[in-house]
């Protein structure tokens, strides 16, 4: 009983339960063969691409901000890689460096606007989102005359960023697991993580306690834009081409994953494992439906219901966490 | 005679054309409680913000132990030993007691890039600090701050300030949102801090609480210091009158009395 209560008080609890719930639903009502599902790569590939972007966006939400410009940064990353190394024939490391550098630049723009102005970060990143879409489209058409560009990366780049392990699993899954472990360590085991929670809890008190909130905000925005560009870069290398469109659906998917993962919309609470399981759950719902006998048009309805149930669970568990007090031990 | 721990000389503060503080001069000695009284809008919050490094005075000096100091940031002020606890003390309701106690000063173990938060030590120290001040209900540093009562949160915030070596403790309306019993707890903790040699500035508009803990009182009215006296020099009624603009109340009472006298005891008609 104690172990259950301890589990439930963790921010990731609802996302784990959601994952189990969704799997159970698909097995019972969809006739899913769990063995087949486990061996399949489609949902895991989906989860990895989504998950890498969800991690820093989730951290920003814990810190009380949000970044929706990732929707444009993913195609921006892939187009940069493709245009530099595919169209202009520059060595692939230049294409990769260009994509990541673009991520850093846009992240700095988002971050500086966030700390220097009073504009809410939702609006700032909405502006960068739309702006970057325009930049990517114009650059692509101006430079290459096309809205889609091809790129053939050399073997070492393909091995590291864009090949299929065992012919089915994208290597980006490995990157996702590594990044999750790294983020989990920094956020939950170091003092920088504590600073992120403090900022989300009460930014003024955090600043008064000596936390460099401005610098931290900028770092988080750079992280989210760069991770999005990284995902785009990997996609370009994996599929040997890049398009100006695509990426918009990530915005909605990332927010659902993060919220299912236990991160509060107003910040101050959440966990990296929650974001991890939230992304996994979302991927299972949206891709796992293809393994069932359920009509795939129902997938959005299932996502909606799952989101509501997960958020309700999160609220309940959080209230239980706040009210928790260990039984008073008798005096020795 | 030793210099006072904190001395304000002719502090003025204006925000553009609006003058909020006029020529405030105050002294606080170690181990004493100065009660800063005044109605809303009198300038108490602004004075506190200057002392805690949020604002800079437009003119005037702040001295600590005889040396002039200028605070460029809240971190500056706390580095000099000035700790401020706000009315809704102990924020970060969704953090554990241990973590919120050490925000900004987290204890670590290990070295280099693998420096990890020492959660156990943080919890132990936080719980001990709060129990030292008499709050016995708390024994698990992993509990979330949001589950503590208002008085316990104030105690946690004060324990934090004391632990990090505050020499001046500024309490901004600590008892305003508390019930009678909790307020008594907090007042007892204030006296404990005083006993440890900390100079306490206690801002309040509750005269009874002020009289319980104060050694020295200053009343602010509309940004200026209207009175400065030690314990015992004024009665509770005199202080309340001072704060509420007592002369105005007395004038009003006299006016009503004379009207009633000329109108044979009938009160003035409404909307006359």
Interface residues (C-beta under 8 A of the other chain):
Chain A: X189 X190 X191 X193 X194 X195 X197 X198 X201 X202 X205 X206 X207 X208 X209 X210 X211 X264 X268 X269 X318 X321 X322 X323 X324 X325 X326 X328 X329
Chain B: X52 X54 X74 X75 X78 X84 X91 X92 X93 X94 X95 X99 X100 X102 X103 X104 X105 X106 X108 X115 X116 X117 X139 X140 X143 X144 X146 X147
